[in-house]
Structures are given as C-alpha cells and as structure tokens.
C-alpha cells in the first residue's frame, strides 16, 4: 500500500499513523535524500529481522541508524572529540553515512565491531517522522543485492509491497547512495564515494 504525503510539509495525521505502525513492529519503505530505504524502529528486533529477510542479507551485516538531529546522533555514539564534531556539523544533515564508536544505546544487533553507522538525511519526511517518534529508525537501501535501484514508490510497491506494511511516497530521492565515511579512528577514511562530496 502506498501512502502519499506532502514532500515539504508531511501531514501530522499521516506521520502519526506511520509512527503507530512502526511501534507495532512495522516495516516501511521511505525516501531519504539519497535512495529509498527500508526502515523500522531501532528498538524492534523483530522488525529488524524482517528487513534482513526482505533483503536476503546476513544478519551480521550492520544497518545504519537514521537520526533527526545532532542531539539524537550523539546519544548513539561515545564521546565525540572536537575535530570529529566539526566535521559532522559540516556534513550533516546531508547525503553521508558516518561510522562512529557505538554507545550503549545502540542494540548489539546493529553494531559491527563496536562501530555504528549514523545518518541525518536532508529530507523533510525523515526529519519529521523521527522527531515525532523520539527514536531513530533503521535505514538500509530498498534495493536488493545485485538488483537495480528502485527509485519510485510505485516500483517498490510492485517489487516488495507484499513484504512491507507501507510504502511512503513523498518526493523522489537522488538515486545515488550516500557517501560512507569512517570517523571512528584517528583520521577520516572514505569507504564509499556517493552523493556527498569528500573531502569537503
């Protein structure tokens, strides 16, 4: 089922409906600023397992956490030093996934060697939904391994609708994945070139 929202000012009643669905272990497809993602609440392991099944991916392969702002992001990483914080302020919100040391708030099933991937997309729906929930959602590309990118709600509904609780249609993403930066060490390391420019 596709639910259409206003791309810049998503209607509150629709956001509340999506929030209720996610609190009941729901899984949705939704647009970020880069690609369509599959998402559920970070705290709902049953829903996280459903996403692994939909994607046919190894549960040990971590998924990223989508936050509404820097304050929320800071809850999911250990103490940030000043240089790293400055880099984050330049990058976010934007088309970047940053790897940082995971705090105790991050469930073990979302960690990889005590590191976690974090995102703050520059996208109105993502910001509004996660702000309303007060808790991050999972973000992993809706595209299946070795399959073409699905970049419209209609394509996703056709291919994956049977396995999802809802497909959100509220604007079209770029169609290019996020740039992945490892900021967990001494120096930033570029792991994947994507929509975000690096170096900045």
N, C-alpha and C positions, 0 to 999 in steps of 0.2 A: 504494500500500500504506500502511495506517495502522499506526503503532506507538504503543501506549498506555503512558504512563509515569505514575508517581505524581506528582500535581501539586506536592506539597511536598518530597518526597524522591525525585527521579528515580533509578531503579536504575542503578548504575555500569555493569553489563554492557551495558545499552541505550545509555548515553551513549558508551561505548567503540565500540560498533557504529556509532553515528551519526558519531562522530569519524573512524572509518576510512573511512566512505562519503564524508565531506567532503574527506578527504585525497586521494581518487581523483576529484576534480573533481565531486563530487555536489552536487545542489541539493535542498534540503528546504523544506517549509512548516512553520512552527512558531509557537506562540502567544507573543506578548510580553505586557506588561501592558496594551497598548492595542488592537492588532489582530493578526491572523495576519500573519506576514511570510514572504517568500521569502528564503532565505539560502544562502550558500556561504562558503568561506574567502576572506578578503580578498585573499590572495596568489594565488588561482587565477583568472587572467583568462579562461580557457576557460569556467569555471563562471559567472563574472560575465556573460560574453557570452550564455550560455544564459538567464540571468534576463532580460536585455534582450529576448531573442527571445520568451520566455514572456509577458512583459508587453507586447510590441509597443511598446517605448518607445525614444526617441532615446538611443543610447549616450552622447551628450554630456551627458545629464541625469544628474547625480551621484546615487549612492545613499549611504545613511548606513552608518556603521560601528558595530557593537554591541560594546561593551567589557564586561568583567566587573567592573571597579572603577576607581577614580580613577587608580591607578598605571598601568594599561594605557591609559586615556584620555590620560594625559599624554605617552605615547610618540608619540601621533598628532597632537599639536598643538605649536606652538612655545611658547616660554616664556610661562607664564600670569602675569599680574600679580595682586597680592593681592586687589583688589576682584572680579576675574573668578573667581578660585579660591573666594572666599567664596560667590559666587552659585551656583557649581557644587555646592558642598558642601550648600547648602540645597535644590537641585533634585534631585540625584541620590543614590541610584537613584530613578527616577520616570518619569512619562509625558511626558518632554521630549526633543526633539532640539535640540542646540546646535550652531551654526555657529561654528567657530574656525579660526584660521590653521593650515593643514596643515603638518606636519613632513615631513622627508624620508622618514619611514617610510610615508607614505601613497602608494600607487601613483598615478601620474598619471591613470589611468582612473577614479579615484574623487574627483578634485579638480575644483572649479569655481572658476576664478579664484583658485587657491591657498588656497581655503577648503574645509573638510571638515565634514560633518555627523556628530556623535557622539552615541551613546545609551548609557545604563546603565539598562536596564529594571528595575523592581522585580518580578522574576519568577524563581522558583527554577530552572526548567529553563534559561533563558538564562544565568543566572549559573553554574550547574554545568557546562554544556557548554563555554562559553568559557574558564572556569577550567581545565578538563581539557585543552582544545586549546592553551592558552597563546597563542592568537592570536584576534583578533576575527573575527566573521562579518558578512556583509552583512545589512542589514535594510532591506527595502522592502516596502510593503504587498502582500499577496497579491491584493488587489482589482485587476482590470484597469481601465484608463481608462474612465470613464463607465459603469461597471458597478456593481451593488450590492455592498456589503461582504459578504465571505464570512466568517462568524464561527464556523463549526464545522469540525472536521477532516473530517466527512462531506461537507459542501458543497464543500470544497476538493478532496477526493478525486474527487468526481463531476465537477467542472468542469475541474480541472487535473492530476489524478492521472496521466494519460498522459504528461505532460511532466516530472513530478517523480520523483526517486528514492525519496522518502519523505515522508509527512505525519505529523507528530508530534502526538499528542493527549495533552495533559497540563494540562487546565484551560482555561477559556473566558476570552478577553480581554474587556475592557470593551466593545469595539465602537466606540470613539471614537478618532480618530487622536491622535498626540502633539502637544503644543504645540511650535511651532518658534520658537526664539529665536536671533537673530544676535548673538553676543557677540564678533564679530571687530573691531568698531570701538570708538569712544570710549564710546558708551552702548549698553546692550542695546536691540535692536529686535525687537518682536513681529512675526513673519512669518505665523504661522498660530495662531489660537486653537484649542485642542484640549482633551485630557483634563486637562492640568496648569494650575493657576491661575496667572495673571500679571496684575498684579505680585504678588510673594509677600510 
